[in-house]
Amino acid sequence: MARTNDFALTYAGAHEEAGMTRINLAPILHRIAEEPAYLLSEELLALAGHCPAHADTRKEDFEKVAINTLLGFLYVDLREHIIARMPLDESGHLLLSTPPDSPHGLDFHDPDGMAAADPDRMVGFLRDSVCHLLDAIIKDWAIKVMVEEDRCRTEGTITDMAAAGYVLGRELQKSVLHGPSGYDMLSITKTGSHTALHVCWNLVEAAPLLRPGLEAAAYDDLARRSLKQVLPLAMGSLGMLCQFMAAGKIEADDHQAIHPLRPDQSAFLYDPDKDLIVLNTDLIEPTAMAGERHYTGCPAFYANGLINLYMEIVLTLAAQYDMYVRLQEKNASLIPSPPRGEG
């Protein structure tokens, strides 16, 4: 059985084998905190002072360091914005709205229909609903950043948020990586939040699949403790993340985050020695684009507590809608009955 640190070590080694070096954004963000004018510096746009080791380094590598640093800086405020905007009732339950044109045929105003829904349908509905909720909150936050930039431009002043928003918008517009597809701060952040929620849901759904027979509180504890084993995914390159998710059958063909975890997934394993869910090192393959020499990891990884917040949202919904009980019933139905005369 794999040791609990095997994935992070093997994952980092595969990046190195693919010819990529990790640029840690934490020191860059620390410099910005001490010297906000660094947001507007030319050095930030040139690998933040890291000397390219190869002459064929892609322009995209320079872009990703600058763009992910700016996103990581802004995501600190995003985390606080999400916390402040989370719709909770007096009992602390998360209030979700039924998404428009939901394919699941469920409605939060129909508790009987919700109670009778099969586990996959229910998981898909909750995934869809929380993605819509986060999309609305993120849109509200993006407007806040743009309003701050406009206010500063009108008043002839500058704040850290306005500076970061301005430089980010400028770099995205001329980006080789994002420009052709029209990606902006809003679309990148929405897509990233969906991926984070998807991985968190997968971890929650994997718990009763890999470790049957526990109480809901034990599953909640197992998922919380195992999150640290899954976080290394966010430290890698986008290419390696996509490769691993496809190999482990935890990424749907349409790349949507509304699909339940497949029973034949192989990305998550249970380590009985550590009583943790870990990631499968056997699925890692060195993957890089031609000329891709640097990677930073997901910008949300550098916003302290943001990925944990997404996990907390998923865990809250899992408890709120008895998902561990539902999923155990689903998993039990997948076990074939023994032939007559046996068992």
LODO-964152 format. One line per 4 residues: their letters; for each residue x, y, z of C-alpha. Coordinates in steps of 0.2 Angstrom, whole numbers. Example, Ala and Ser with C-alpha at 12.3 -4.5 7.8 and 13.67 -1.06 7.14 Angstrom:
residues 2
as> 62 -22 39; 68 -5 36
***
This chain:
residues 343
mart> 0 0 0; 6 17 -4; 13 28 9; 3 44 12
ndfa> 17 56 5; 20 45 -11; 8 55 -22; 15 72 -19
ltya> 33 65 -21; 29 55 -37; 19 69 -44; 33 82 -42
gahe> 45 69 -49; 34 67 -65; 34 86 -68; 53 86 -67
eagm> 54 71 -78; 43 80 -91; 56 94 -90; 46 107 -79
trin> 51 117 -64; 39 123 -51; 38 141 -48; 31 144 -30
lapi> 20 159 -30; 20 161 -11; 37 171 -11; 30 182 -25
lhri> 14 185 -16; 24 189 0; 34 202 -10; 18 210 -16
aeep> 12 211 2; 28 220 7; 29 230 -9; 12 233 -18
ayll> 20 242 -32; 27 225 -38; 10 222 -45; 14 235 -59
seel> 32 229 -62; 39 222 -78; 48 209 -67; 32 201 -63
lala> 29 198 -81; 46 190 -84; 44 175 -73; 44 186 -57
ghcp> 63 187 -59; 66 168 -61; 78 166 -75; 72 154 -89
ahad> 83 139 -90; 79 135 -109; 79 146 -124; 63 138 -130
trke> 53 142 -115; 35 146 -121; 27 163 -120; 13 155 -110
dfek> 25 150 -96; 28 169 -93; 10 172 -94; 5 159 -82
vain> 16 165 -68; 10 183 -69; -8 178 -72; -9 165 -58
tllg> 0 177 -46; -13 190 -49; -27 178 -47; -19 171 -31
flyv> -18 189 -24; -36 192 -28; -42 176 -22; -38 180 -4
dlre> -53 193 -6; -63 180 -15; -63 168 0; -69 182 11
hiia> -82 187 -1; -89 169 -3; -90 167 16; -99 183 18
rmpl> -112 179 4; -115 161 9; -134 159 11; -137 150 27
desg> -153 148 37; -154 150 56; -148 132 59; -133 134 48
hlll> -140 125 33; -135 130 16; -149 137 6; -148 132 -12
stpp> -159 137 -27; -165 125 -41; -154 128 -56; -163 134 -72
dsph> -165 120 -84; -159 107 -72; -157 90 -80; -160 81 -64
gldf> -179 84 -62; -178 89 -44; -184 104 -35; -179 111 -17
hdpd> -197 115 -15; -202 97 -17; -194 88 -1; -203 72 -5
gmaa> -196 71 -22; -179 75 -15; -181 61 -2; -186 48 -15
adpd> -172 53 -27; -159 39 -31; -141 44 -25; -133 48 -42
rmvg> -148 59 -46; -147 68 -29; -128 70 -30; -129 77 -48
flrd> -143 89 -42; -133 95 -27; -117 97 -38; -126 107 -51
svch> -135 118 -38; -119 123 -28; -110 126 -45; -124 139 -49
llda> -123 146 -32; -104 149 -33; -106 156 -50; -118 169 -44
iikd> -106 174 -29; -91 174 -41; -100 185 -53; -104 197 -39
waik> -86 197 -33; -79 200 -51; -91 216 -52; -84 222 -36
vmve> -66 221 -43; -71 230 -58; -80 243 -49; -65 246 -38
edrc> -54 248 -53; -66 261 -61; -68 270 -45; -49 272 -44
rteg> -48 277 -62; -61 291 -59; -53 297 -43; -35 296 -49
titd> -30 284 -35; -25 266 -34; -28 252 -22; -20 235 -22
maaa> -36 227 -29; -38 239 -43; -20 237 -48; -21 218 -48
gyvl> -37 219 -58; -30 231 -70; -14 221 -74; -24 205 -74
grel> -36 211 -87; -23 218 -98; -12 202 -98; -27 191 -101
qksv> -32 202 -116; -15 199 -124; -12 182 -118; -8 168 -130
lhgp> -15 155 -118; -31 164 -114; -34 177 -127; -40 167 -142
sgyd> -53 158 -131; -59 175 -123; -56 169 -105; -57 183 -92
mlsi> -56 183 -73; -74 178 -71; -73 163 -83; -57 157 -76
tktg> -63 158 -58; -79 150 -62; -70 135 -71; -58 134 -57
shta> -72 134 -44; -81 120 -53; -65 109 -54; -62 112 -35
lhvc> -80 107 -31; -79 92 -42; -63 85 -34; -71 89 -16
wnlv> -87 79 -21; -76 65 -28; -67 64 -11; -84 64 -2
eaap> -92 51 -13; -76 40 -13; -77 38 6; -92 26 8
llrp> -86 17 -9; -69 13 -2; -73 11 17; -91 4 19
glea> -100 2 35; -96 19 44; -107 31 52; -110 49 44
aayd> -99 57 57; -84 45 53; -86 48 35; -85 67 38
dlar> -70 65 48; -62 53 35; -65 66 21; -58 81 31
rslk> -42 71 36; -40 65 18; -41 82 10; -22 85 13
qvlp> -19 69 3; -29 77 -12; -22 94 -11; -6 90 -21
lamg> -17 89 -36; -19 108 -35; 0 110 -34; 3 103 -52
slgm> 2 109 -69; -15 109 -78; -9 96 -91; -4 84 -77
lcqf> -20 87 -67; -31 83 -83; -20 68 -87; -23 61 -69
maag> -41 64 -69; -44 56 -86; -33 41 -81; -43 39 -64
kiea> -60 40 -73; -65 55 -62; -67 67 -77; -82 66 -88
ddhq> -81 67 -107; -91 84 -106; -79 91 -92; -94 96 -82
aihp> -94 95 -63; -111 88 -61; -108 70 -64; -107 58 -49
lrpd> -91 48 -45; -90 32 -56; -90 16 -46; -75 10 -57
qsaf> -64 25 -53; -46 22 -49; -40 39 -43; -44 36 -25
lydp> -38 22 -14; -40 18 4; -24 17 15; -29 6 30
dkdl> -12 9 39; -15 28 40; -34 27 39; -34 40 25
ivln> -40 41 7; -25 44 -4; -22 46 -23; -16 33 -34
tdli> 2 35 -39; 1 22 -53; -9 34 -64; 4 48 -65
epta> 12 50 -81; 24 64 -86; 15 77 -97; 20 93 -104
mage> 17 104 -119; 32 107 -131; 42 121 -123; 33 120 -107
rhyt> 46 123 -94; 37 130 -79; 22 127 -69; 14 136 -53
gcpa> -1 125 -48; -18 132 -46; -19 150 -40; -33 145 -27
fyan> -19 134 -19; -10 150 -14; -26 159 -6; -25 152 11
glin> -40 142 15; -50 144 -1; -49 125 -6; -54 121 12
lyme> -69 132 10; -75 123 -5; -73 107 4; -82 114 19
ivlt> -97 118 7; -97 101 0; -96 92 18; -110 104 24
laaq> -121 98 9; -117 80 12; -122 80 30; -137 91 26
ydmy> -144 79 13; -139 62 21; -128 58 7; -117 46 16
vrlq> -132 35 20; -138 37 2; -121 32 -6; -119 17 6
ekna> -136 11 -1; -130 14 -19; -114 5 -16; -122 -10 -8
slip> -133 -12 -23; -118 -13 -34; -111 -29 -25; -117 -44 -34
sppr> -128 -57 -25; -119 -73 -21; -126 -88 -32; -139 -99 -24
geg> -133 -110 -11; -119 -99 -6; -117 -85 6
***
